Structure formats: C-alpha cells, structure tokens
Amino acid sequence: MIDRTVFENKTAAYYTLGCKLNFAETSAIGKVLAGQGVRRVRSGEKADICVVNTCSVTELADKKCRQAIRRIGRQHPDAFMIVTGCYAQLKPGDVAQIEGVDLVLGSEQKLDILSYLDDLGHKRGEGGRVIASDAKDIRSFAPSCSSDDRTRHFLKVQDGCDYFCTYCTIPFARGRSRNGTVASLVAQARQVAAQGGKEIVLTGVNIGDFGKSTGETFPALLRALDEVEGIARYRISSIEPNLITGEVIDFVAASKRFAPHFHIPLQSGSDTVLKLMKRKYDTALFRHKVEKIKSAMPHAFIGVDVIVGTRGETDELFDEARLFIESLDLSQLHVFSYSERPGTQALKIAHSVNPQTRRLRSKLLLDLSDGKLEAFYEKHTGKTYGVLFEQTRRGNLMHGFTANYIKVEAPYRAALINEPVSVKLAGWNEDRTALRCNRISDVE
C-alpha cells in the first residue's frame, strides 16, 4: 500500500539522456508520479524530486551522464535524486557514488518507481541505495508513450535485444527482447488521437523483433495501428535490415498512415567488418532491401546508421565500406565513432583504430551524407506533399516535415500547427536547412 502522504505538495524535475525510448519511459515515470499528486517543477523552481534517465551507448554518453547528474545535483541541492536508465543498469555502483544520488533503479525497476520511494525525503549523503536486477532477470514490459515539443508522440512497442553484437551493451542494459500486446498498443494510439496527437513514432530497441513475448507479429501490429482513426501519420523508427520483410515494405507502400520513411542500421559497408560485429546480414542483403524499398516507394526517405573506427576496420575495409555506401540510394547517414565498451566481445578483436583516424573517417562519411541529403531534397523540389507543421515558432517562421521526412519552412500561421496540410515544395531556405513552400492548401 502506497503512502500518498509522502508525495503531498512535492515537485519533480525530469531529465532524459539518450534515445527516444528513454524519453517515452521518462514520460511514463512522470505520469506515475503525477498520479500521486507530484507536480512538475516550474522554471526556476527548486525540485523536491529529480529523476535522471541515463544512456550508455558510448563512453562519451557515460561521461555526459555523470556530468549531468552532478549539474542537476547543484541545481537542486535538496532534491531526492533518482537515477535510472542504461548507465544505471550497467554501472549501478559507480552511479550510486556520484554526489547527490539517493536511489539507483535498474531497468526492471524504473517504471515501478513508487515501490522504492518509501524513504523519499531522507537524503542518504553517503552513496545512493541500489536496486537493480541482473540482465537475465529483466522480464517486464511497461507501456510508455511521450510527446515532444513538436507534433510527434513516441510509442514504445518493444524493449530489449537478443542479438548480442560484439560492440554493443544494450542486451546487458535492457535485457532480452519483449513487447506489449497489439491490443494494448492500439489502445495507447487511440488515446494519443483522443488528445489531439497526429503523428506517432514506433520506438524500441529492436522493433522488427516484435512479438517474441506475445506470439504476435510486427506486420500484425502495423495493420492494427493503421486502422486507428485520428492519427495522420506513423513512422517506424530504427529497424534491422534482416527484419524488414517484403511484407513490411509492401504494407507501408500501400498503407493509409505509415510514412515512406525507413531508418536502417547498416553499421558497416564491409562484409568482413559485419562478420566481426556479428551482424545478421551482409551487404548483398542490405542492398536488396534498399532497392526493394525504392522500387515500391521511389520517394521514400532512407536514413542509415554507420559506425566508423571499430576494431578490425583497416583502411582498406573502411574504403570498401565507403564505396558501398556511396553506391546506395540513401537519403542521410547517421555516423557514430566506435567507442570501446567494457565487457563486449569486440575488445578481443585485433587492430584498434586511433581516435584521429576515427574522426577523419567520420568526417568523410558526414560529407557523403550531406551530399546525399541535398540531392534527395532537390529531387523533390517542385512536388506537392502533406506536411505537419510543428508547435515551435522561430521568429515569424514555422517548420514541419513531409511524410518522407523533408523539412519544410513557411511563414508562421497558428491555425496550421499540428494540422495535415498540402504544400508545394520550393527552393532552399536561407541557411539550406529546409525547403520553402510557395503554396499551402486548406487542411486535408
């Protein structure tokens, strides 16, 4: 039985580092505390509770988490600080020793936060209390949905991963693959629609693996969500190339609401490096999937994740990867420099790449990405697409995105915010970050 009196007149501040999945889960934690009467802290106000949801995708992410925790502790010196997320799961002892931390919750415990706040208000001062399970014991799936300050909602449909790639710590931070039911996720989408939300991004760690814990399938989820009235657009976040089936591609191409927008982790364009990473595909399969998407949806946006400087990536193998990427009809690259993670199998691979070489390779691929993105935008100049303009106003301008993820700029009109409209794309804006539009139709 929860003693609600410990939450009376309390305020909370929420901080999220890392991926959109973390943002969805922080939102869920906020809703749990709000249900007990905890009010979100106002600007300039000192919080009674601080919740920090951390990331650990790289060593730099760990460092940023430590810095953020210390900064938040200085901003809210009397707050009861709770740290959770991937960094807290992987290194709970280290997190507990950071000044100001009172409670460290692992991945299994984060969304059951109320069960661990019996000593709320009693700052420890000598290291935080740690409550975390081993990765093999992380089993629960908690529903999470968040909205950003634009038009999108992020719906968590899956968590965890069974792949154990040699460079990655995610299976140790989030456990094995599991998911919500189709019925529960449809119910959340309907709730978003009832609240006026127009766009939902499906998030997870390995969303194409949906169905492991419920016996359902990812295509079945897509079909059910496509029938939810009131949602104008869905986007599928990062999905493994080996899990982008022909059924998924054909469905998106013919669907009412799913955007022609794919985000696919390639990680390397070298088959040798992919084998060292223990990825579940080769470059031939990846090329086939890109070509199949473009055949079904020539206007589709395809974003690709790439890691440079992994162990074993020689100069020759990087050049091979770069040429392969250059040959693909892609829209944008998301480039990451390899970060060595303790406990990963990648540390056993010979030939490490020095930081200077990693930076050089990253720059080469970022330049390639800029060229591909510019070409993609210019290919669609003069065409007409639906746009959802975002709530954020920048001077007398507003911005939004087409279904195929082209950023659009227009003079600000409040009536058009978060409403599907049709626009004709014109040339670049002044700083070449978006396309202008020279005609906006009535609401579709």
C-alpha positions as CSV (number, residue, x, y, z in Angstrom):
1,M,0.0,0.0,0.0
2,I,1.5,3.3,-1.1
3,D,1.5,6.1,1.5
4,R,0.4,9.0,-0.6
5,T,1.2,11.5,2.2
6,V,4.9,11.3,1.3
7,F,4.1,12.9,-2.0
8,E,2.0,15.8,-0.7
9,N,3.0,19.1,-2.2
10,K,6.0,17.6,-3.8
11,T,7.5,18.8,-7.1
12,A,9.6,16.8,-9.6
13,A,12.1,17.6,-12.3
14,Y,12.8,15.1,-15.1
15,Y,16.0,14.8,-17.2
16,T,16.4,12.4,-20.1
17,L,19.6,11.5,-21.9
18,G,19.9,9.3,-25.0
19,C,17.3,7.8,-27.2
20,K,13.6,8.4,-27.9
21,L,12.8,5.2,-26.0
22,N,14.2,6.8,-22.9
23,F,12.0,9.9,-23.5
24,A,9.0,7.6,-23.7
25,E,9.9,5.9,-20.4
26,T,10.6,9.2,-18.6
27,S,7.2,10.3,-19.6
28,A,5.7,7.2,-18.2
29,I,7.6,7.7,-14.9
30,G,6.3,11.3,-14.8
31,K,2.7,10.1,-15.2
32,V,3.1,7.6,-12.4
33,L,4.3,10.4,-10.0
34,A,1.7,12.8,-11.3
35,G,-0.9,10.2,-10.3
36,Q,0.3,10.5,-6.7
37,G,-0.1,14.3,-6.9
38,V,3.5,15.2,-7.7
39,R,3.7,18.4,-9.7
40,R,6.2,19.0,-12.5
41,V,8.7,21.7,-11.3
42,R,8.3,25.2,-12.9
43,S,11.2,27.1,-14.5
44,G,13.5,28.5,-11.8
45,E,11.9,26.4,-9.1
46,K,13.8,24.0,-6.9
47,A,12.5,20.4,-7.1
48,D,11.8,18.0,-4.3
49,I,12.5,15.0,-6.6
50,C,14.8,14.7,-9.5
51,V,14.6,11.7,-11.9
52,V,17.5,11.2,-14.3
53,N,17.1,8.7,-17.1
54,T,20.5,7.8,-18.4
55,C,22.2,6.5,-21.6
56,S,25.2,4.3,-22.0
57,V,25.6,3.8,-25.8
58,T,29.2,5.1,-25.7
59,E,31.9,6.0,-23.2
60,L,31.1,9.7,-24.1
61,A,27.4,9.0,-23.1
62,D,28.6,7.7,-19.7
63,K,30.7,10.9,-19.2
64,K,27.8,13.1,-20.2
65,C,25.5,11.3,-17.7
66,R,28.0,11.8,-14.9
67,Q,28.3,15.5,-15.7
68,A,24.5,15.9,-15.9
69,I,23.9,14.2,-12.6
70,R,26.4,16.5,-10.8
71,R,25.0,19.6,-12.5
72,I,21.4,18.6,-11.6
73,G,22.6,18.0,-8.0
74,R,23.9,21.5,-7.9
75,Q,20.8,23.0,-9.4
76,H,18.5,21.1,-6.9
77,P,20.7,20.5,-3.8
78,D,17.9,19.4,-1.5
79,A,16.1,17.2,-4.0
80,F,15.8,13.4,-3.6
81,M,17.7,12.2,-6.8
82,I,16.7,9.0,-8.5
83,V,19.0,7.8,-11.4
84,T,17.8,5.1,-13.8
85,G,18.3,4.0,-17.4
86,C,21.1,2.1,-19.2
87,Y,24.1,3.6,-17.4
88,A,22.4,3.0,-14.0
89,Q,21.8,-0.7,-15.1
90,L,25.3,-1.3,-16.3
91,K,27.2,0.6,-13.6
92,P,24.9,1.0,-10.6
93,G,27.7,1.1,-8.1
94,D,29.5,3.9,-9.9
95,V,26.3,5.9,-10.2
96,A,25.5,5.4,-6.6
97,Q,28.8,7.0,-5.5
98,I,28.1,10.3,-7.5
99,E,27.5,13.1,-5.1
100,G,23.8,13.9,-4.7
101,V,22.4,10.5,-5.9
102,D,20.0,8.9,-3.4
103,L,18.5,6.0,-5.3
104,V,19.6,4.0,-8.4
105,L,17.0,1.9,-10.2
106,G,17.8,-0.7,-12.8
107,S,15.9,-1.3,-16.0
108,E,13.5,-3.8,-14.4
109,Q,12.6,-1.4,-11.6
110,K,12.4,2.0,-13.3
111,L,8.7,2.0,-14.2
112,D,7.8,0.6,-10.8
113,I,9.3,3.6,-9.1
114,L,6.6,4.0,-6.4
115,S,7.6,0.7,-4.8
116,Y,11.0,2.2,-4.0
117,L,10.2,5.6,-2.6
118,D,9.3,4.6,0.9
119,D,12.3,6.7,2.2
120,L,11.5,9.7,0.0
121,G,12.8,12.9,1.6
122,H,15.6,11.2,3.5
123,K,18.8,12.0,1.6
124,R,21.5,9.5,2.3
125,G,24.6,11.6,1.8
126,E,26.9,8.5,1.7
127,G,26.1,6.9,-1.5
128,G,22.8,6.0,-3.1
129,R,20.7,2.9,-2.5
130,V,20.9,0.5,-5.4
131,I,18.0,-1.6,-6.6
132,A,18.8,-3.5,-9.8
133,S,18.4,-6.9,-11.3
134,D,20.8,-8.9,-13.5
135,A,20.2,-8.5,-17.2
136,K,18.9,-12.1,-17.4
137,D,16.2,-11.3,-14.9
138,I,14.8,-8.2,-16.8
139,R,11.5,-9.5,-18.0
140,S,8.8,-6.9,-17.6
141,F,7.4,-4.6,-20.4
142,A,5.9,-1.4,-19.2
143,P,3.8,0.8,-21.6
144,S,5.4,4.1,-22.4
145,C,4.4,7.0,-24.7
146,S,5.7,10.5,-24.7
147,S,5.3,13.6,-26.8
148,D,8.0,16.2,-27.7
149,D,7.5,19.9,-28.2
150,R,6.7,19.4,-31.8
151,T,3.9,17.2,-33.2
152,R,5.2,13.7,-32.6
153,H,4.4,11.1,-30.0
154,F,6.8,8.3,-29.3
155,L,5.1,4.9,-28.6
156,K,7.3,2.2,-27.1
157,V,6.3,-1.1,-28.7
158,Q,9.2,-3.3,-27.8
159,D,12.2,-3.4,-25.5
160,G,15.4,-5.4,-25.1
161,C,17.5,-7.3,-27.7
162,D,18.6,-10.9,-28.3
163,Y,21.3,-10.1,-30.9
164,F,24.5,-9.6,-28.8
165,C,26.5,-7.8,-31.4
166,T,30.2,-7.7,-30.4
167,Y,30.3,-3.9,-29.9
168,C,27.0,-3.4,-28.1
169,T,26.0,-3.3,-24.4
170,I,22.2,-2.9,-24.9
171,P,21.3,-6.5,-24.2
172,F,23.1,-6.1,-20.8
173,A,21.3,-2.8,-20.1
174,R,17.8,-3.7,-21.3
175,G,17.6,-7.5,-21.2
176,R,16.0,-9.8,-23.7
177,S,13.5,-8.9,-26.4
178,R,9.9,-8.4,-25.2
179,N,6.9,-6.3,-26.2
180,G,3.5,-5.1,-25.4
181,T,0.4,-6.7,-27.0
182,V,-1.1,-5.4,-30.2
183,A,-4.4,-4.6,-28.3
184,S,-2.6,-2.5,-25.6
185,L,-0.6,-0.6,-28.2
186,V,-3.7,0.2,-30.3
187,A,-5.3,1.4,-27.1
188,Q,-2.4,3.8,-26.5
189,A,-2.6,5.1,-30.1
190,R,-6.3,5.8,-29.7
191,Q,-5.5,7.7,-26.5
192,V,-3.0,9.8,-28.4
193,A,-5.6,10.5,-31.1
194,A,-8.1,11.5,-28.5
195,Q,-5.6,14.0,-27.1
196,G,-5.2,15.6,-30.5
197,G,-1.9,13.9,-31.4
198,K,-1.4,13.5,-35.2
199,E,1.9,11.6,-35.5
200,I,3.3,8.6,-33.7
201,V,6.8,7.2,-34.0
202,L,7.1,3.5,-33.0
203,T,10.1,3.1,-30.8
204,G,12.0,0.2,-29.3
205,V,15.4,-1.4,-29.2
206,N,14.8,-3.9,-31.9
207,I,11.2,-3.3,-33.1
208,G,11.2,-5.6,-36.0
209,D,11.6,-8.4,-33.4
210,F,8.1,-7.5,-32.1
211,G,6.1,-10.5,-31.0
212,K,8.7,-12.5,-29.1
213,S,6.8,-12.3,-25.8
214,T,3.2,-12.3,-27.1
215,G,3.2,-14.6,-30.1
216,E,2.1,-11.8,-32.4
217,T,3.9,-10.3,-35.4
218,F,5.2,-6.9,-36.4
219,P,3.1,-6.8,-39.6
220,A,0.0,-7.5,-37.4
221,L,0.9,-4.5,-35.2
222,L,1.3,-2.3,-38.3
223,R,-2.1,-3.4,-39.7
224,A,-3.9,-2.8,-36.4
225,L,-2.4,0.7,-35.9
226,D,-3.2,1.7,-39.4
227,E,-6.9,1.5,-38.6
228,V,-6.8,3.9,-35.7
229,E,-8.8,7.0,-36.7
230,G,-7.4,10.4,-35.9
231,I,-3.7,9.6,-36.4
232,A,-2.5,11.2,-39.6
233,R,0.9,9.5,-39.7
234,Y,3.1,6.8,-38.2
235,R,6.8,6.5,-38.5
236,I,8.8,3.3,-37.9
237,S,12.0,4.0,-36.0
238,S,15.2,2.1,-36.4
239,I,14.6,-1.4,-37.8
240,E,17.1,-4.1,-38.5
241,P,17.6,-4.8,-42.3
242,N,17.1,-8.6,-41.9
243,L,13.7,-7.8,-40.2
244,I,12.4,-5.5,-43.0
245,T,10.5,-8.2,-44.7
246,G,8.8,-7.8,-48.1
247,E,5.5,-7.9,-46.2
248,V,6.5,-4.9,-44.2
249,I,7.7,-2.9,-47.2
250,D,4.6,-3.7,-49.3
251,F,2.3,-2.8,-46.4
252,V,4.0,0.6,-45.8
253,A,3.8,1.3,-49.5
254,A,0.0,0.7,-49.6
255,S,-1.0,1.8,-46.1
256,K,-3.2,4.7,-45.2
257,R,-1.0,6.2,-42.4
258,F,2.5,4.8,-42.4
259,A,5.2,7.2,-43.7
260,P,7.6,6.2,-46.5
261,H,10.5,6.7,-44.1
262,F,12.9,4.0,-43.0
263,H,15.8,4.2,-40.6
264,I,18.0,1.2,-41.0
265,P,21.2,0.3,-39.1
266,L,23.9,-0.7,-41.6
267,Q,26.8,-0.2,-39.2
268,S,29.4,-1.1,-41.8
269,G,29.5,-1.5,-45.6
270,S,32.2,-4.1,-45.4
271,D,31.2,-7.8,-45.1
272,T,34.4,-8.5,-43.2
273,V,33.6,-5.9,-40.6
274,L,29.9,-7.0,-40.4
275,K,31.1,-10.5,-39.5
276,L,33.4,-9.1,-36.8
277,M,30.4,-7.3,-35.4
278,K,28.3,-10.5,-35.6
279,R,25.6,-8.7,-37.5
280,K,22.8,-10.8,-39.0
281,Y,23.1,-9.8,-42.7
282,D,25.6,-8.9,-45.3
283,T,25.9,-6.1,-47.8
284,A,24.1,-8.0,-50.5
285,L,21.0,-8.4,-48.3
286,F,21.2,-4.7,-47.3
287,R,21.4,-3.6,-50.9
288,H,18.4,-5.8,-51.8
289,K,16.3,-4.2,-49.0
290,V,17.2,-0.6,-50.1
291,E,16.4,-1.4,-53.7
292,K,13.1,-3.1,-52.8
293,I,12.0,0.0,-50.7
294,K,12.9,2.3,-53.6
295,S,11.1,0.1,-56.1
296,A,7.9,0.2,-54.0
297,M,8.3,3.8,-52.9
298,P,10.7,5.9,-55.1
299,H,10.1,8.9,-52.9
300,A,11.0,7.1,-49.6
301,F,13.5,8.6,-47.2
302,I,16.1,6.1,-46.1
303,G,18.3,7.0,-43.2
304,V,21.2,4.7,-42.3
305,D,23.3,4.3,-39.1
306,V,27.0,3.7,-39.6
307,I,29.8,3.1,-37.1
308,V,33.4,4.1,-38.0
309,G,36.6,3.0,-36.5
310,T,35.5,-0.3,-35.0
311,R,38.2,-2.8,-34.1
312,G,39.3,-4.6,-37.2
313,E,38.4,-1.8,-39.6
314,T,41.5,-1.3,-41.6
315,D,42.0,1.5,-44.1
316,E,41.1,-0.9,-46.9
317,L,38.0,-2.2,-45.2
318,F,36.8,1.4,-44.5
319,D,37.4,2.3,-48.2
320,E,35.3,-0.7,-49.1
321,A,32.5,0.3,-46.8
322,R,32.6,3.9,-48.0
323,L,32.3,2.9,-51.7
324,F,29.4,0.5,-50.9
325,I,27.5,3.3,-49.0
326,E,28.2,5.8,-51.8
327,S,26.6,3.3,-54.3
328,L,23.3,3.1,-52.4
329,D,20.3,5.3,-53.0
330,L,20.2,6.7,-49.4
331,S,18.9,10.0,-48.1
332,Q,21.1,10.5,-45.0
333,L,23.8,8.9,-42.8
334,H,23.9,8.9,-39.0
335,V,27.6,8.5,-38.3
336,F,29.0,7.3,-35.0
337,S,32.6,6.8,-33.9
338,Y,33.3,3.5,-32.3
339,S,33.5,3.6,-28.5
340,E,35.1,0.6,-26.6
341,R,32.7,-0.8,-24.1
342,P,33.9,-2.9,-21.1
343,G,32.6,-6.5,-21.3
344,T,31.9,-6.6,-25.0
345,Q,33.4,-9.2,-27.3
346,A,34.8,-6.5,-29.6
347,L,37.7,-6.0,-27.2
348,K,39.1,-9.4,-28.3
349,I,39.4,-8.2,-32.0
350,A,42.9,-7.2,-33.1
351,H,43.7,-3.9,-34.7
352,S,42.3,-0.9,-32.9
353,V,41.8,2.4,-34.8
354,N,43.2,5.5,-33.2
355,P,40.9,8.4,-32.4
356,Q,42.4,10.7,-35.1
357,T,41.6,8.2,-37.8
358,R,38.1,7.7,-36.4
359,R,37.5,11.4,-36.7
360,L,38.8,11.5,-40.2
361,R,36.6,8.6,-41.3
362,S,33.6,10.2,-39.6
363,K,34.2,13.4,-41.5
364,L,34.4,11.6,-44.8
365,L,31.0,9.9,-44.2
366,L,29.4,13.0,-42.9
367,D,30.4,14.9,-46.1
368,L,28.9,12.0,-48.1
369,S,25.7,12.2,-46.1
370,D,25.4,16.0,-46.7
371,G,25.7,15.4,-50.5
372,K,23.0,12.6,-50.4
373,L,20.6,14.7,-48.3
374,E,21.0,17.7,-50.6
375,A,20.4,15.6,-53.6
376,F,17.3,14.0,-52.0
377,Y,15.8,17.4,-51.2
378,E,16.4,18.8,-54.6
379,K,14.9,15.7,-56.3
380,H,11.6,16.6,-54.6
381,T,11.6,20.4,-55.2
382,G,8.5,21.4,-57.1
383,K,6.5,18.4,-55.9
384,T,3.4,18.5,-53.6
385,Y,3.4,16.7,-50.3
386,G,1.5,16.6,-47.0
387,V,3.2,18.4,-44.1
388,L,2.6,18.5,-40.3
389,F,3.9,21.9,-39.0
390,E,5.3,21.8,-35.5
391,Q,4.4,23.9,-32.5
392,T,7.8,25.5,-32.0
393,R,7.9,29.0,-33.5
394,R,11.1,30.6,-34.7
395,G,10.5,34.3,-35.2
396,N,7.9,34.6,-37.9
397,L,8.6,31.1,-39.3
398,M,7.3,27.6,-38.6
399,H,8.8,24.3,-39.6
400,G,7.4,20.8,-40.3
401,F,8.1,17.6,-42.1
402,T,6.6,15.8,-45.1
403,A,5.8,12.1,-44.7
404,N,9.1,11.3,-46.4
405,Y,11.0,13.5,-43.9
406,I,11.8,16.6,-45.8
407,K,12.0,19.6,-43.5
408,V,9.7,22.5,-44.7
409,E,9.8,26.2,-43.8
410,A,6.8,28.6,-44.1
411,P,5.6,31.9,-42.6
412,Y,4.0,31.2,-39.2
413,R,0.3,30.6,-39.2
414,A,-1.1,29.4,-35.8
415,A,-4.1,27.7,-37.5
416,L,-1.9,25.3,-39.4
417,I,0.1,24.0,-36.4
418,N,-0.4,20.2,-36.0
419,E,-2.9,20.1,-38.9
420,P,-2.2,18.0,-42.0
421,V,-1.8,20.4,-45.0
422,S,-0.7,20.0,-48.5
423,V,2.3,22.1,-49.7
424,K,4.2,22.6,-52.9
425,L,8.0,22.5,-52.2
426,A,10.1,25.3,-53.5
427,G,13.8,26.0,-53.2
428,W,16.1,26.1,-50.1
429,N,15.7,28.5,-47.2
430,E,18.4,30.9,-46.4
431,D,20.6,28.6,-44.4
432,R,19.9,25.5,-46.5
433,T,18.3,23.5,-43.7
434,A,14.8,23.2,-45.1
435,L,12.8,23.8,-48.3
436,R,10.4,26.7,-48.6
437,C,6.9,26.2,-49.8
438,N,5.1,28.5,-52.1
439,R,1.6,27.2,-51.7
440,I,-0.3,25.8,-48.7
441,S,-3.7,24.3,-49.3
442,D,-6.6,24.0,-47.0
443,V,-6.4,21.3,-44.3
444,E,-6.6,17.9,-46.0
